[in-house]
Amino acid sequence: MFAFGSIACALAPNFWILFVLRLIIGFAMAGEYSASAAYVIESWPKHMRNKASGFLLSGYAFGVIAAAQVDKYFVSWVDDMHPGWGWRALFLTGIVPILVAIYMRRTLPEAADWSEAKEQGHVEKNDMLSVLFGGSRRVINYVVVVIAAIALLAIFTQAAGGAMNVTLLGAVCAAIFIYLIIQFDSKRWVIGIAIMLTIFASFMYTWPIQGLLPTYLRGVGMDKTVVANVVSFAGLGNAAGYIIAGFAGDKFGMRRWYVISLLLSQAIVFPLFMQNGKYVVLVAALLFFQQMFGQGISGLLPKWVSSYFPVDKRAAGLGFCYNVGALGGAVGPVLGAAIAAKFSLGFALAILSFGFAAVVMISIGANIPRLLQKLVDPQYVRPEDGNDELIKE
């Protein structure tokens, strides 16, 4: 599906077909991510799973670096030969990693944790598709999923209209997601909701910077070449951060290092965005460390989320909660642009990062999902919930 979407995007004749094809790519990425994250984490020894989580996400950062350089050289080269085709050729380059992924899927063995659970009969009727779309409520669930998809489409294509309509449709989507997570795990639904909100906040502090950084850099006077180099350098810090998070998470504890790393990143964010990019070297250096400690720490998110789900529900639970929370990645840049219209883009990026990072620090540092479960139904609290020190034993 991803390969088809990438090739078709390169040949899209207009915006709306490109929009639909990008949706297809998004569906493919969401499914691949949840399955891959669960597989990687389950395949590594328990005492090294923070490293596994960090190494997994580092591939995203190296991809950002590669994409910036491909855009800098390959797109210009293609445009020189065939004007207007540079961005189309960029989509075709996405076929290469897909071929690698297909090869790995066909040759790698199943994770030992999952195979053991399957032998014991825990995964046959306990997956999300069977629970939501194989039971007595399947017709209702199909309907509400379609309603959520239409509502999200209306919101992100700006077809919903004013702020009141957007708020109403957002509330409808939130209610549907809560309704579905309650069905998926009726005893521990509050954990699912807390995880979704935490991931939403995580995307709200990271993706405004990810999405609007080139715009900010151009706005402070940097040309296209300098922007590409600075973005690549920031991506390098991001990649380093993912790897450091894996080692530091195993050394100091997942939740403890998460809080420390975010505190370090937020000490940098205001000096970074409030000096108006006057010194390129300073901006690049601050971005390197801000991305290292701010974005890089999210390499532990797959490990953190997976700790709340048993093996038979891990891939589905991680995928559902993570991808619903990832809607913050779409909301964040839009909110950032709205704040920038009244103040400045630098101020918008700094305040969103600081505010939502605080939410994530509190939720992960204090293990809020587990505390909420103890309040709602303590008999279904698992010792492993957010507790990587216990998992190491």
DABELWO-V431736 format. One record per residue. SS is DSSP state (h for helix, s for strand, l for the rest). OMEGA is omega as a letter, one per 30 degrees, with the letter a starting at -180 (none if undefined). NEAR is the number of other C-alpha atoms within 12 Angstrom. Layout:
# DABELWO-V431736
ss:SS omega:OMEGA near:NEAR
ss:SS omega:OMEGA near:NEAR
This chain:
# DABELWO-V431736
ss:l omega:l near:22
ss:h omega:l near:31
ss:h omega:l near:29
ss:h omega:a near:25
ss:h omega:a near:29
ss:h omega:l near:34
ss:h omega:a near:27
ss:h omega:l near:29
ss:h omega:l near:33
ss:h omega:a near:28
ss:l omega:a near:23
ss:l omega:a near:23
ss:l omega:a near:15
ss:l omega:a near:13
ss:h omega:a near:14
ss:h omega:l near:13
ss:h omega:l near:17
ss:h omega:l near:22
ss:h omega:a near:21
ss:h omega:l near:21
ss:h omega:l near:28
ss:h omega:l near:26
ss:h omega:l near:25
ss:h omega:l near:23
ss:h omega:l near:28
ss:h omega:l near:23
ss:h omega:a near:23
ss:h omega:a near:24
ss:h omega:a near:25
ss:h omega:l near:28
ss:h omega:a near:24
ss:h omega:a near:26
ss:h omega:a near:31
ss:h omega:l near:32
ss:h omega:a near:29
ss:h omega:a near:32
ss:h omega:l near:40
ss:h omega:a near:41
ss:h omega:a near:35
ss:h omega:a near:36
ss:h omega:a near:42
ss:h omega:a near:36
ss:h omega:a near:25
ss:l omega:l near:24
ss:l omega:a near:20
ss:h omega:a near:27
ss:h omega:a near:27
ss:h omega:a near:31
ss:h omega:l near:40
ss:h omega:l near:49
ss:h omega:l near:36
ss:h omega:a near:37
ss:h omega:l near:48
ss:h omega:l near:42
ss:h omega:l near:37
ss:h omega:a near:35
ss:h omega:l near:37
ss:h omega:l near:33
ss:h omega:l near:28
ss:h omega:a near:29
ss:h omega:l near:36
ss:h omega:l near:28
ss:h omega:l near:24
ss:h omega:l near:28
ss:h omega:a near:27
ss:h omega:a near:27
ss:h omega:l near:26
ss:h omega:a near:30
ss:h omega:l near:26
ss:h omega:l near:26
ss:h omega:a near:30
ss:h omega:a near:26
ss:h omega:a near:22
ss:h omega:a near:25
ss:h omega:l near:26
ss:h omega:l near:24
ss:h omega:l near:19
ss:h omega:l near:21
ss:h omega:l near:19
ss:h omega:a near:13
ss:h omega:a near:13
ss:l omega:a near:15
ss:l omega:l near:14
ss:l omega:a near:17
ss:l omega:a near:23
ss:h omega:a near:25
ss:h omega:l near:29
ss:h omega:l near:27
ss:h omega:l near:30
ss:h omega:l near:32
ss:h omega:a near:33
ss:h omega:l near:27
ss:l omega:l near:25
ss:h omega:a near:28
ss:h omega:a near:24
ss:h omega:l near:17
ss:h omega:l near:20
ss:h omega:l near:25
ss:h omega:l near:16
ss:h omega:a near:15
ss:h omega:l near:20
ss:h omega:l near:18
ss:h omega:a near:12
ss:h omega:l near:15
ss:h omega:a near:17
ss:h omega:a near:11
ss:h omega:a near:10
ss:l omega:l near:16
ss:l omega:l near:15
ss:l omega:l near:23
ss:l omega:a near:24
ss:h omega:a near:21
ss:h omega:a near:28
ss:h omega:l near:28
ss:h omega:l near:20
ss:h omega:l near:16
ss:h omega:l near:21
ss:h omega:l near:20
ss:h omega:l near:13
ss:l omega:l near:13
ss:l omega:a near:15
ss:l omega:a near:19
ss:l omega:a near:25
ss:l omega:a near:18
ss:l omega:a near:18
ss:l omega:a near:27
ss:l omega:a near:30
ss:h omega:l near:30
ss:h omega:l near:24
ss:h omega:a near:20
ss:h omega:a near:25
ss:h omega:a near:30
ss:h omega:l near:23
ss:l omega:a near:19
ss:l omega:a near:19
ss:l omega:a near:13
ss:l omega:a near:19
ss:h omega:a near:19
ss:h omega:l near:14
ss:h omega:a near:19
ss:h omega:l near:27
ss:h omega:a near:20
ss:h omega:a near:17
ss:h omega:l near:25
ss:h omega:l near:25
ss:h omega:l near:17
ss:h omega:l near:22
ss:h omega:a near:28
ss:h omega:l near:25
ss:h omega:l near:20
ss:h omega:l near:29
ss:h omega:l near:31
ss:h omega:l near:23
ss:h omega:a near:22
ss:h omega:a near:29
ss:h omega:l near:25
ss:l omega:l near:19
ss:l omega:l near:16
ss:l omega:a near:16
ss:l omega:a near:20
ss:l omega:a near:16
ss:l omega:a near:13
ss:h omega:a near:15
ss:h omega:l near:12
ss:h omega:l near:18
ss:h omega:l near:23
ss:h omega:a near:19
ss:h omega:l near:20
ss:h omega:l near:28
ss:h omega:l near:28
ss:h omega:l near:18
ss:h omega:l near:24
ss:h omega:l near:29
ss:h omega:l near:28
ss:h omega:l near:20
ss:h omega:a near:28
ss:h omega:l near:33
ss:h omega:l near:32
ss:h omega:a near:25
ss:h omega:a near:35
ss:h omega:l near:34
ss:h omega:l near:23
ss:h omega:a near:31
ss:h omega:l near:37
ss:l omega:a near:30
ss:l omega:a near:21
ss:l omega:a near:20
ss:l omega:a near:35
ss:h omega:a near:31
ss:h omega:l near:34
ss:h omega:l near:43
ss:h omega:l near:44
ss:h omega:a near:39
ss:h omega:l near:33
ss:h omega:l near:46
ss:h omega:l near:35
ss:h omega:l near:33
ss:h omega:l near:39
ss:h omega:l near:41
ss:h omega:l near:33
ss:h omega:l near:38
ss:h omega:l near:46
ss:h omega:l near:38
ss:h omega:l near:41
ss:h omega:a near:46
ss:h omega:a near:46
ss:h omega:l near:36
ss:h omega:l near:40
ss:h omega:l near:44
ss:h omega:a near:33
ss:h omega:a near:28
ss:h omega:a near:32
ss:h omega:l near:37
ss:h omega:l near:28
ss:h omega:l near:27
ss:h omega:a near:37
ss:h omega:l near:35
ss:h omega:a near:24
ss:h omega:l near:21
ss:l omega:l near:25
ss:l omega:l near:18
ss:l omega:l near:26
ss:l omega:a near:18
ss:h omega:a near:23
ss:h omega:l near:20
ss:h omega:l near:25
ss:h omega:a near:31
ss:h omega:a near:29
ss:h omega:l near:33
ss:h omega:l near:36
ss:h omega:l near:44
ss:h omega:l near:34
ss:h omega:l near:34
ss:h omega:l near:39
ss:h omega:l near:41
ss:h omega:l near:35
ss:h omega:l near:35
ss:h omega:a near:42
ss:h omega:l near:39
ss:h omega:a near:35
ss:h omega:l near:45
ss:h omega:a near:42
ss:h omega:l near:35
ss:h omega:l near:38
ss:h omega:l near:48
ss:h omega:l near:41
ss:h omega:a near:29
ss:h omega:l near:32
ss:h omega:l near:41
ss:h omega:a near:32
ss:h omega:a near:22
ss:h omega:a near:20
ss:l omega:a near:33
ss:h omega:a near:46
ss:h omega:a near:39
ss:h omega:a near:30
ss:h omega:l near:34
ss:h omega:a near:48
ss:h omega:a near:33
ss:h omega:a near:28
ss:h omega:l near:40
ss:h omega:l near:41
ss:h omega:l near:28
ss:h omega:a near:28
ss:h omega:a near:37
ss:h omega:l near:36
ss:h omega:a near:23
ss:h omega:a near:29
ss:h omega:l near:39
ss:h omega:l near:26
ss:h omega:a near:25
ss:h omega:a near:36
ss:h omega:a near:37
ss:l omega:l near:23
ss:l omega:l near:23
ss:l omega:l near:23
ss:l omega:a near:29
ss:l omega:a near:19
ss:l omega:a near:19
ss:h omega:a near:25
ss:h omega:l near:19
ss:h omega:l near:22
ss:h omega:a near:36
ss:h omega:a near:31
ss:h omega:l near:27
ss:h omega:l near:34
ss:h omega:l near:40
ss:h omega:a near:33
ss:h omega:l near:36
ss:h omega:l near:44
ss:h omega:l near:47
ss:h omega:a near:39
ss:h omega:a near:42
ss:l omega:l near:53
ss:l omega:a near:49
ss:h omega:a near:48
ss:h omega:l near:54
ss:h omega:l near:52
ss:h omega:l near:46
ss:h omega:a near:50
ss:h omega:l near:49
ss:h omega:l near:46
ss:h omega:a near:51
ss:h omega:a near:50
ss:h omega:a near:50
ss:h omega:a near:43
ss:l omega:a near:44
ss:l omega:a near:42
ss:l omega:l near:38
ss:l omega:a near:29
ss:h omega:a near:32
ss:h omega:l near:31
ss:h omega:a near:38
ss:h omega:a near:40
ss:h omega:a near:41
ss:h omega:a near:40
ss:h omega:l near:44
ss:h omega:a near:45
ss:h omega:a near:38
ss:h omega:a near:38
ss:h omega:a near:42
ss:h omega:a near:42
ss:h omega:l near:35
ss:h omega:l near:38
ss:h omega:a near:35
ss:l omega:l near:31
ss:l omega:l near:34
ss:h omega:l near:32
ss:h omega:l near:29
ss:h omega:a near:31
ss:h omega:a near:31
ss:h omega:l near:35
ss:h omega:l near:32
ss:h omega:l near:28
ss:h omega:l near:28
ss:h omega:l near:37
ss:h omega:l near:28
ss:h omega:l near:21
ss:h omega:a near:21
ss:h omega:l near:24
ss:h omega:a near:14
ss:h omega:a near:13
ss:l omega:l near:16
ss:l omega:a near:23
ss:h omega:l near:36
ss:h omega:l near:37
ss:h omega:a near:29
ss:h omega:a near:34
ss:h omega:a near:42
ss:h omega:a near:39
ss:h omega:l near:32
ss:h omega:l near:38
ss:h omega:a near:43
ss:h omega:a near:33
ss:h omega:a near:26
ss:h omega:l near:31
ss:h omega:l near:42
ss:h omega:l near:31
ss:h omega:a near:30
ss:h omega:l near:41
ss:h omega:a near:36
ss:h omega:a near:26
ss:h omega:a near:33
ss:h omega:a near:42
ss:h omega:a near:29
ss:l omega:a near:22
ss:l omega:a near:33
ss:h omega:l near:29
ss:h omega:a near:40
ss:h omega:l near:37
ss:h omega:l near:26
ss:h omega:l near:24
ss:h omega:l near:29
ss:h omega:l near:21
ss:h omega:a near:16
ss:h omega:a near:18
ss:h omega:a near:19
ss:h omega:a near:18
ss:h omega:a near:13
ss:h omega:l near:24
ss:l omega:l near:27
ss:l omega:l near:24
ss:l omega:a near:22
ss:l omega:a near:26
ss:l omega:l near:34
ss:l omega:a near:37
ss:l omega:a near:34
ss:h omega:l near:33
ss:h omega:l near:25
ss:h omega:a near:16
ss:h omega:a near:25
ss:h omega:a near:20
ss:l omega:none near:12
